[in-house]
Amino acid sequence: MASDLTPHPVTRPNPFDPPLELGRYRETEPIRRMAYPDGHAGWLITSHELARAMLSDGRFSARSEFKRPPVSRPGADPFYGAPALPGWLVDMDAPEHTRIRQQLAGKFTARRMRDLRPRLDVVIDDLLSTMARKGPPVDLVELFALPVPSIMICEILGVPYEKRAEFQQNSETLFSLRVTADEASAAMDRLYELLRVLSGPGGDRDGLLAMLAEDGTLDREEIAGVGVLLLTAGHESTSSSLALSTFALLSHPDQLAKLTADPGLIDNAVEELMRYLSVFHFGVPRTPLEDVEFGGHLLRAGESITVSLPAANRDPAWFADHPDRLDIERRSTGHMAFGYGIHQCLGQNLVRMELRAALPALFRRFPGLALAVPSDEVPLSSDMSVYGVHRLPVTW
């Protein structure tokens, strides 16, 4: 059935733009049939309007029982098509999703993040000093983009930072498109085991995991799952956003010059970078729980749908004036880099705070920061479900 259908495009024209086909689909057929890697036919959504409508519509489920990866990803096999793991709220619908999210939402408010800002500034300053001591060239991912969010999420959860190598390795395995089902399943088992221990009596009593355990609303397995989810997201998505944002600014010197000349632009610049880069480059899956008329089509219950966040975030119908262009003075309100609806990213206030603090500090400390290799030699993480760079060699 799906042999004549087009699969999800994967080839990018450059490090910052999504596949060109996504833009063409959005112009001509913003909801269209798509061939999934296992051979069945589903749907692909590329317009901002339809993406926003679907992600806020309770008739479309996020449950893992219905999910299918839009591109080949053997590592998803143990988790897609099966009930959600305990605490893994991104794979649940209400009321289970609501029950768990309510225990977490108050811990990631903008006010709570403001309380953490002094500690974040110390972390950033220490890491930049380490970079300076090591001297150029250095890998910005290793020394800055990965440690900043890793240290912060570890401290929030109450996880010893000494465990970071173990977490990073298993997290990379989970997000890789190339690992086998057995490798991904083993990585998830290791992470759950680690978080079970750390959320128990021997864990940090001041961390979020301990607070959840003391509250008693969630059981031990759910707390471990919440910990795995927040920890892996903190490692992968935020570090990718920070490294790729730095790469983008270094590759757009006019935008970097604007930002350094007027640091007050940072809040707007971060929103624009999130919109422009959209690190979840294969979008998010949904499935109708009943037959639904949507976007001029009949979507059958149980069919696979992929909502392309990169395509929606480049939609000229929402973002006027050349949305394929990075413009840190653009009004990017309404971007969906963090998703939309009840599953919108829980940690978005933390991500915003980290980028708003880290990017200006980096360019203040190293005003001559530049790529240490030609831009086409920067290794891109196109082989991960979270897009970014594997390494970012820089000099100053």
Solvent accessible surface area in square Angstrom, and as a share of the most:
residue,aa,sasa,rsa
1,M,189,0.84
2,A,7,0.06
3,S,107,0.69
4,D,137,0.71
5,L,53,0.26
6,T,54,0.31
7,P,83,0.52
8,H,8,0.04
9,P,13,0.08
10,V,86,0.49
11,T,104,0.60
12,R,35,0.13
13,P,65,0.41
14,N,59,0.30
15,P,27,0.17
16,F,17,0.07
17,D,27,0.14
18,P,16,0.10
19,P,8,0.05
20,L,109,0.54
21,E,57,0.25
22,L,1,0.01
23,G,20,0.20
24,R,133,0.49
25,Y,22,0.09
26,R,31,0.11
27,E,135,0.60
28,T,110,0.64
29,E,71,0.32
30,P,44,0.28
31,I,4,0.02
32,R,41,0.15
33,R,66,0.24
34,M,2,0.01
35,A,13,0.10
36,Y,7,0.03
37,P,70,0.44
38,D,97,0.50
39,G,45,0.43
40,H,59,0.26
41,A,10,0.08
42,G,0,0.00
43,W,14,0.05
44,L,1,0.00
45,I,0,0.00
46,T,0,0.00
47,S,13,0.08
48,H,1,0.00
49,E,134,0.60
50,L,28,0.14
51,A,0,0.00
52,R,74,0.27
53,A,44,0.34
54,M,1,0.00
55,L,12,0.06
56,S,69,0.44
57,D,32,0.17
58,G,72,0.69
59,R,99,0.36
60,F,11,0.04
61,S,1,0.01
62,A,2,0.01
63,R,87,0.32
64,S,0,0.00
65,E,50,0.22
66,F,58,0.24
67,K,13,0.06
68,R,87,0.32
69,P,21,0.13
70,P,17,0.11
71,V,16,0.09
72,S,73,0.47
73,R,50,0.18
74,P,53,0.33
75,G,2,0.02
76,A,3,0.02
77,D,90,0.47
78,P,46,0.29
79,F,34,0.14
80,Y,46,0.17
81,G,41,0.40
82,A,34,0.26
83,P,99,0.62
84,A,28,0.22
85,L,53,0.27
86,P,53,0.34
87,G,0,0.00
88,W,34,0.12
89,L,6,0.03
90,V,62,0.36
91,D,9,0.05
92,M,23,0.10
93,D,32,0.16
94,A,60,0.47
95,P,108,0.68
96,E,79,0.35
97,H,5,0.02
98,T,53,0.31
99,R,76,0.28
100,I,0,0.00
101,R,52,0.19
102,Q,125,0.55
103,Q,42,0.19
104,L,0,0.00
105,A,46,0.36
106,G,49,0.47
107,K,58,0.25
108,F,5,0.02
109,T,57,0.33
110,A,50,0.38
111,R,179,0.65
112,R,100,0.36
113,M,5,0.02
114,R,157,0.57
115,D,94,0.49
116,L,25,0.12
117,R,90,0.33
118,P,86,0.54
119,R,102,0.37
120,L,0,0.00
121,D,60,0.31
122,V,75,0.43
123,V,4,0.03
124,I,4,0.02
125,D,70,0.36
126,D,81,0.42
127,L,25,0.13
128,L,4,0.02
129,S,31,0.20
130,T,37,0.22
131,M,0,0.00
132,A,46,0.36
133,R,180,0.66
134,K,127,0.54
135,G,18,0.17
136,P,63,0.39
137,P,98,0.62
138,V,15,0.09
139,D,29,0.15
140,L,0,0.00
141,V,21,0.12
142,E,112,0.50
143,L,22,0.11
144,F,0,0.00
145,A,0,0.00
146,L,32,0.16
147,P,14,0.09
148,V,0,0.00
149,P,2,0.01
150,S,0,0.00
151,I,23,0.12
152,M,2,0.01
153,I,5,0.03
154,C,0,0.00
155,E,74,0.33
156,I,16,0.08
157,L,0,0.00
158,G,4,0.04
159,V,6,0.03
160,P,53,0.33
161,Y,54,0.20
162,E,142,0.64
163,K,73,0.31
164,R,93,0.34
165,A,72,0.56
166,E,72,0.32
167,F,1,0.00
168,Q,33,0.14
169,Q,127,0.56
170,N,4,0.02
171,S,0,0.00
172,E,89,0.40
173,T,26,0.15
174,L,15,0.07
175,F,36,0.15
176,S,14,0.09
177,L,24,0.12
178,R,186,0.68
179,V,23,0.13
180,T,70,0.40
181,A,32,0.25
182,D,117,0.61
183,E,87,0.39
184,A,0,0.00
185,S,36,0.23
186,A,39,0.30
187,A,0,0.00
188,M,10,0.04
189,D,92,0.48
190,R,114,0.42
191,L,0,0.00
192,Y,11,0.04
193,E,90,0.40
194,L,25,0.12
195,L,0,0.00
196,R,73,0.27
197,V,87,0.50
198,L,18,0.09
199,S,2,0.01
200,G,5,0.05
201,P,128,0.81
202,G,76,0.73
203,G,12,0.12
204,D,71,0.37
205,R,130,0.47
206,D,129,0.67
207,G,1,0.01
208,L,5,0.03
209,L,2,0.01
210,A,4,0.03
211,M,90,0.40
212,L,6,0.03
213,A,40,0.31
214,E,154,0.69
215,D,87,0.45
216,G,55,0.53
217,T,66,0.38
218,L,6,0.03
219,D,82,0.42
220,R,113,0.41
221,E,59,0.26
222,E,22,0.10
223,I,3,0.02
224,A,0,0.00
225,G,0,0.00
226,V,0,0.00
227,G,0,0.00
228,V,0,0.00
229,L,22,0.11
230,L,16,0.08
231,L,1,0.01
232,T,3,0.02
233,A,40,0.31
234,G,8,0.08
235,H,1,0.00
236,E,19,0.09
237,S,17,0.11
238,T,5,0.03
239,S,10,0.06
240,S,14,0.09
241,S,4,0.03
242,L,1,0.01
243,A,2,0.01
244,L,1,0.00
245,S,1,0.00
246,T,0,0.00
247,F,0,0.00
248,A,0,0.00
249,L,0,0.00
250,L,27,0.13
251,S,42,0.27
252,H,44,0.20
253,P,94,0.59
254,D,85,0.44
255,Q,11,0.05
256,L,28,0.14
257,A,57,0.44
258,K,76,0.32
259,L,7,0.04
260,T,76,0.44
261,A,87,0.67
262,D,67,0.35
263,P,82,0.51
264,G,67,0.64
265,L,33,0.16
266,I,23,0.12
267,D,70,0.36
268,N,50,0.26
269,A,0,0.00
270,V,0,0.00
271,E,31,0.14
272,E,0,0.00
273,L,1,0.00
274,M,13,0.06
275,R,0,0.00
276,Y,11,0.04
277,L,8,0.04
278,S,5,0.03
279,V,12,0.07
280,F,73,0.30
281,H,12,0.05
282,F,20,0.08
283,G,17,0.17
284,V,36,0.21
285,P,21,0.13
286,R,19,0.07
287,T,2,0.01
288,P,0,0.00
289,L,82,0.41
290,E,90,0.40
291,D,71,0.37
292,V,2,0.01
293,E,129,0.58
294,F,19,0.08
295,G,40,0.39
296,G,77,0.74
297,H,60,0.27
298,L,70,0.35
299,L,0,0.00
300,R,127,0.46
301,A,52,0.40
302,G,46,0.44
303,E,30,0.13
304,S,6,0.04
305,I,1,0.01
306,T,1,0.01
307,V,0,0.00
308,S,0,0.00
309,L,4,0.02
310,P,4,0.02
311,A,1,0.01
312,A,0,0.00
313,N,0,0.00
314,R,5,0.02
315,D,9,0.04
316,P,71,0.45
317,A,97,0.75
318,W,108,0.38
319,F,5,0.02
320,A,73,0.57
321,D,89,0.46
322,H,118,0.53
323,P,11,0.07
324,D,86,0.44
325,R,113,0.41
326,L,3,0.02
327,D,27,0.14
328,I,0,0.00
329,E,98,0.44
330,R,21,0.08
331,R,190,0.69
332,S,3,0.02
333,T,87,0.51
334,G,22,0.21
335,H,18,0.08
336,M,1,0.00
337,A,7,0.05
338,F,15,0.06
339,G,9,0.09
340,Y,58,0.22
341,G,27,0.26
342,I,98,0.50
343,H,34,0.15
344,Q,54,0.24
345,C,47,0.28
346,L,25,0.13
347,G,13,0.12
348,Q,31,0.14
349,N,46,0.23
350,L,11,0.05
351,V,14,0.08
352,R,47,0.17
353,M,16,0.07
354,E,2,0.01
355,L,1,0.00
356,R,72,0.26
357,A,3,0.03
358,A,0,0.00
359,L,0,0.00
360,P,21,0.13
361,A,13,0.10
362,L,0,0.00
363,F,10,0.04
364,R,171,0.62
365,R,87,0.32
366,F,8,0.04
367,P,117,0.74
368,G,48,0.47
369,L,12,0.06
370,A,43,0.34
371,L,40,0.20
372,A,38,0.30
373,V,42,0.24
374,P,81,0.51
375,S,54,0.35
376,D,125,0.65
377,E,107,0.48
378,V,6,0.04
379,P,35,0.22
380,L,57,0.29
381,S,7,0.05
382,S,53,0.34
383,D,28,0.14
384,M,15,0.07
385,S,19,0.13
386,V,4,0.02
387,Y,0,0.00
388,G,0,0.00
389,V,12,0.07
390,H,74,0.33
391,R,128,0.47
392,L,0,0.00
393,P,29,0.18
394,V,0,0.00
395,T,44,0.26
396,W,88,0.31
